[in-house]
Amino acid sequence: MGAVLGLGVGVGLVLVWLGLTTPRAVVRSADRVGRTRQQLDRAGLVSTSVAGFWSVCAVTSLVAFVAIQVVSRTATVALAFAALAGYLPVAVLGGRARRRQHELAEVWPEAVDNLASAVRAGMSLPEALTQLGHRGPEPLREPFVAFGIDYQVTGRFTDSLDRLKLRLSDPVGDRVVESLRIAREVGGGELGGLLRNLSGFLREDARTRSELESRQSWTVNGARLAVAAPWLVLLMLCFQRQVIARYASPAGVVVLATGAALCLVAYRMMVRIGRLPVERRVLS
């Protein structure tokens, strides 16, 4: 009786320990997460919290305000540059997310080809996905290495796929993952052919998008230069306190506010005109 009781207590403690240490499957759908969280995921910063990101924005804004206030002794100008500095991390995050998606779009055809070859060679789907972490394209290795570790620890293919989608945060990755999920659940004798067709489509899409982006890049670069030029001039004027002090008057405040509003509207319009449509994650 004592041995049975001890065995039961031991099994219970092991189950409690596994429940506390096994990572949960965190699935965040696009309609339940904020825009900042989606941007962080798209940029590959899955471990960065939203609060931490906005803290960086606040600190950047505060540092800019103090620095410009010390140089110019004009609070209105310091506030203007504090707003610009606070937006800088947001712009950097957006740029990083776009670069990462462009980089993934270029390497996904090779990854899909590797998957098709592995399936054709007789590998199981978990093995085919795990080997991408060692033989696949460099930008995709880290998420697939993590997938292999998740699958080895839990043995749950569906939950591991959910975490893989979260780490990738990419529309193409969603399509590939869902194709593999369906093949796993209902059987996929045509999976190899499907992956080869998907690879060809992705190559053609990446080629067309690259040509369009190279032709329209001057629009975005011109918009950035046009917006930055007046603020660079204002920054240089900060070293001339007699001149910059005029922006502390009511007329100066109106000039600053009007200029900021016009720059914001013009920049957003130019970026919207010059940016290509971004594929949405409809399967997240």
N, C-alpha and C positions, 0 to 999 in steps of 0.2 A: 504493500500500500504506500509506504514511504517513497519507494522508487518511482511509482506512477505519479505521485504528487510532485516529486522533484522534477520529473520529466515534463510534466504539464507546466510548472512554473518556468522552467528553462525555455520551452517552446514559446510561452507567452512573452517572455523578455526578448527573445529573438524577434518575434513579430513586431513588438513595440519599437525595437531598435531599427528594423527595416522600414517601418512606417515613418520614423522620424528622419532617416537618412536618405531614403530613396527620393530622387527629385520628382516632383509632380509634373505632369504634362500641362504646360501652360499654353493655352491656345487663345490668342487674342484676335478676334475678328475685326475687320476694318471699321465696322459701325460701332464697336464698343471701345475703341481706343481713340485718344486724341491725335490731333494732327502732328504735334511735336513727337509723340511716341512713334508714329509711323515714320516720320523723317529720321529719327534716330535708328530705327530698325533698317530702313533703306540704306542708311549710311554705314551700316555694319557695326553700330554702337549699341548692340543689344543689351550689354551690361550697364550702360550709362542710364541713370534715372532722369526723369523729366525734371524733378526738383534740382538735381545737380546741374543740369544744363542751364536752367533759368538762373541758378546761382552764379554761374559763370557770366551770363549776360549782365546781371546786376553788378558784379564786381568790376567787369570791364567798363560799364557805364560810370560807376563811381570813380574809378581811377582816371578816366578821361575828364570827368568834371573837375576833379581836384587839380589835375595837371593844367588844363586850360584856364581855370580860375586863377591859379598862381601866376601864369604867364600874362594873361590879358586883364585880370581884375574886372572882368565884365561877366556878370552872372548869366545874362541872356545868351551870350555866345557859348559859355561853358555848358549851358543846358542843351544847346543845339548839338554840340559835339558829343555830349553825353548820350543823347538819343542815337546819334550815328554809331557811336561805339557799342551801345547796347544792342543794336541791330546787327553788328558785324558777326558775332557768333552764329546768328540765324542764317546770314548769307553764306558763311563758310560751311555750315551744316548742309544747306541746300545744294551748294556746289559739290560737296563730297558725295552726297546721295546720287546726284546726276552722274558724276564720274564713275561711281561704283556700278551703277546700272549699265552705263555704257561699257565698262570693262567686262561685266558679266555677260552682256549681250554678245561680245566678241568671242568669249571662250565657251559659251554654252554649246555651240555645234560640236566642238571637239569632245566635250564631256558626254554629250548624247551619243556620239559615235563610239566612245569607250564603253558606254552602257550597252549599246547594241551588240558590240563585239563580245562583251562578257556574257550577255544572255545567249548569244549564238554559240558560244563555247561551252554552254551548259552550266554556268554559274547560277546559283540562286540569287534572287533579287537582293537580299541583305548583303551577300558577298559582293555582288556587282557594285552596289552603292558604297560599300566600305573600301573597295579597292580604288575608288576615285580619290579617297583621302591620301593615297600614296602615289598613284600614277596619273591622276587627273590634272587638269590645268591648275596652276599655282593659286589663282584667286579663289578657287572653289575647294581647295584641299582642307582648310580648317573646318568648315561646316560638316564635311563628310567624315573627317576624322572624329568629330564629336558625335556624329550619327553612329559610327561604328562602336564607340565607347558606350553610348546609350543602349544600343541593341545588345551588346554583350552583358551589360549590367541588368537590364530589365527583361530582355527577350521578347519585348512587345513591339512588333514591327509598326503597327499603326501609331502608337504613341511616339515612337522614335521619328516617324515621318512628320508628325505634327511639330515636333521640336526642330526638325530640319527645315521645315517651311518658315518657322519663326526666325531661325538664324539667317536663312537666305534672304527673306523679305523681298522677293523678286517675282514678277509676273511669270517669267519663263520657268523659273523654278517651281512655281505653283502648278503649272501645266504638267511638267515632267513628274512631279511627285504624285499628282492625282492620277496620272496614267499608270504609274507603278502601283498605286494603291488598288485601283480597279483590277489590274492584272493579277495582283496577289489574291484578291477576294473572289473573283469570278473566273480566274484562269485567263491567260493571254497568249494563245498560240501565235497571234500575229503581232506580238509586242516588238519583236525585232524589226519587222517592216515598218511598224508605226514609228519607232524611234528613228529609223533612217529617213523616213519622210519628214519627220519633225526637224531633223538636223538640216536637211536641204532647205526647208522653209526658213529656218532661223538664219542660215547663211545669206539667203537672198534678202531677208528683211534687214539684217545688219549692214549689208553692202549698200542697199538703197538709203537707209537712214544716215550712214556715214557720208555719202555724197551730198545729201541735203544739208546736213549739219555743216559741212565744210563751206557750202555756198552761203549759208545764212549766218555764219559765225560773226561776220563783220557787223551785222545789225546789233547783236548783243554787245560786242566790244565797243561799238560806237555809242551805245546807250550808256554804258558804264563810264566811258571817258567824258561824255557830256555832263553826266551827273557829278562826277568827281571834280571837274575843273573849278567850278565856283567855290566849292568848299576848300579846295587846296589854296585858292587865293585868299579866302577868309582866314585860313590857318596862318598864312604868312603875315596877314595884317595884325594878327594877335601880338606880334612883337613890336608893334607901333601903338602904344597905349593911347595916345591922343586921338588916333584915327579910330581904333576899335571901340573906344568909349562911346562913340556916337550911336552904337547899336544898343546901348542901354536906354536910350530915349524911346518914347512911344512910337515915333516914326521908325526907329531902327528895329523895334520888335515887330512891327508890321512888315517891314522888308524881309526880316529873317523868316517869319511865319509864311509869308507869301512865297518866298523862294523855296522853302522846304516843301510846301504843298505842290508847287509846280514841278519840282524835281521828282517828287514821289510819283505824281500822276504820269509824267512823261516817261519815267523809267519803267513803270509797270506796263504802260502801253507798248513801248518798244520791245520789252522782253516778251510780252504776249504775242506780238506780231512775229518776232523772230524765232520763237521757240516751237519746236515740233511737238505734236501731241505725244503724251506719255501714256504708255499702256498701263491700265489700272489692274489692281490685284482683285479680280472678281472671284477667285477661288480660295481666298485667304480665310 
